């Protein structure tokens, strides 16, 4: 059974998907979560705290997906491709994840910590997420060069979120060819990335 905090975050996320953040009302979020408004304030201290928690939740959601991609079976190039595809998909599926990955925020979304709203909270944005990807790639591949290539792949993938290419699938294949992760026909060749096995245990 989800906790009150988890239910409130789910309800707030659903509300944000339906309307701009300034139009999201705390009384409605509490009612949708099946808790009192006082419980919401006890958990998050108000709308700003709830917004920060939503931002952190989407950052964790994205990095969890990176973990799954890096832990998938196959050669290093295949796992790199999975990280690229996940990054593009995550940014397209969730506006909050897109804003975190690109740094492009607007008034329809909660303002993340570290942007002049509540000093003392750690900042979250592209630099922090890319650092998280690199740390995970370093642990998964056990090679600095491979981790650097993974970071470069994510940075290039983000360009497709900022300036989408048409059609999207060939664009991603071209991105991977630039990195040397696929052969000329788009098949995964493993060139440019070590095909050695990842460290046991993943992260």
N, C-alpha and C positions, 0 to 999 in steps of 0.2 A: 504494500500500500504506500503510495507516495506521501512524503511529508508535506506539511503546510507550505513550506518554502518551495518545494518542487511544484506543488499544485499552483501556487501563485505565479511562478515563473512560466509555467505552461499557459496559464490564463492570460498573463501579460503578453507572451509571445503571440498568442492567437489574436489578442486585441490589436497588437501592432501590425499584424498581417492584414487586418481589416480596415484600419484607419491610421492617420498620422499620429505620431507620439503625442503632440500637444492636445489631441482630442481624446486620448485614452484617460478615462477617469478611474481613480483608485477604488471608488465604491463599486464600480462595475467589475473591476478585476477581482476584488475580494468576493463578490457575489458569484462570479463564474468559478472561482476556486473553492467555493463552499465554506469560506471562513469569514470571520468578522473583519471589518476595516481596521480595528485595533490590532488584530493579529498581523495584518499586512504591515502596519507601522512598527510593530514590535520586531518584525523580521528585517525590514529594510529602512526604517526611519523616514520613509517618505518616497515620493515619486523619483527623486534624483537617485536615491540608493537603489530603488528597483531598476531604474534604467541602467545603472552601472552593472548591476548583477546580470541583466540581460546581455550586455556587451561581453562580460566575462564568460557567460554561458556559450555564446556563439564562438568566441575565441577557442574555448575548450572543445567545442563541437568540431571546429575545423581541424585542430591539431589531433584530435582522436581519429579523424579520417586519414590524416597523414600517417599516423601510427599503423592503421590497418593496411594502407597501401604499401608501406615499407615492410610490413610483416607478411605480405602475400608471397606466394611461392613464385619461383622463376628467377631468372638471372637479374643482375643489378639493373640492367637497362629496362627490363619489364617493370620492375618496381618503380623506377624513375618515371616511366610512362604513366603508371597508376597515380603517382603523386601529381603529375601535371594535369591529368584528366580530372582528378578529384578537386584540385584547386579551381579549375575553370567551372566545374559543375557546382561547387559550393558557392562561388560568387554569383552564379546565375540563379541559384535556387533561393537564396536568402539575402535580402537587401542589407541586413545588419552585417552579415559575414562579408558581403561585397565592400561595404564601407570600411570594415576593419582591414581588409586585404589591400584596398586601393588608397585609403586615406581620404576618400571623397565623401564627406558628410553633408547632410542637409537638415533643414528644420523638421523633417518628417520622422527623424530617428532620435533615439536617446543620445545625449552627448556623452562620449566616453570619459572615463577618469583620465586625469592628466591634461585636460583641455580647459583649464581655468575654472572648473566648476567646484571641485572639492580637492584642494591641495592635500598631499599626503598619500593619495592612492596611486598605485603604479600606473603608468601610462600604458595604453594598449593601442597598437596600430600596426602598419605594415612592417616596420623595423622589428618589433617584438615578435610578430608571427614568423617572419623570415628567420630570425635567430632561433626560434623554436624548431622550425623545420630543419635548419642546419644541424642543430644539436641532435635531433632524432636521426638524421641521415648519418651523422658521424658514428652514432652508436650502432646503427643497423649495418652500415657498410664496413666500418672499421678502417676506413681509409680517408685521409683528409681530402685527396683529390676528388673522390666520389662525392663527398659531402659538399665540396665547392660546386661540383657539377649539378647536384641536386638543388642547391641554392639558386644557381643561374637558371635552371629549368623553371623554378617557381617564379623568379623575377620576370622571365619571358612570358610565362603563362598569365601573369597579371596584366601584361600589355593587351592580351586578348579580352580581358574584362573591361579595360578602359577604352579600347578601340576595337570592338568586335570585328572579326573577319568573316566573310561569307565565301563558301559554306564553312561552318566551324570545324568539321572533322578533318578535311584536308589541311586546314590551317594548323591544327595540332600535330598532324603527321609531319608537316614542314618544320614546325618548331623542333620536334625531336630529331629530325635529320640534321638540323643546324648543330644540335648538341652532339651529334655523332652516335646517338642511341639507336638509330634505325638505319637500315640499308636504303639504297636509292629508290626502291619500290615501296617503301613504307613498312617493310617487314623488320621486326626487331632483330638486329644483328649482334648487339652487345658491344660494338665498336665504340671506343671512347669511354666506356665504363668497365671497370673490372667485373668479370663474370664469376669471381670467386664467391664462395658462400658467405652469407652474412654471419655475424657473430651469433652464437647460440643464445637464444633467449630474447632476441630483439633488442628493445631499448635497454 
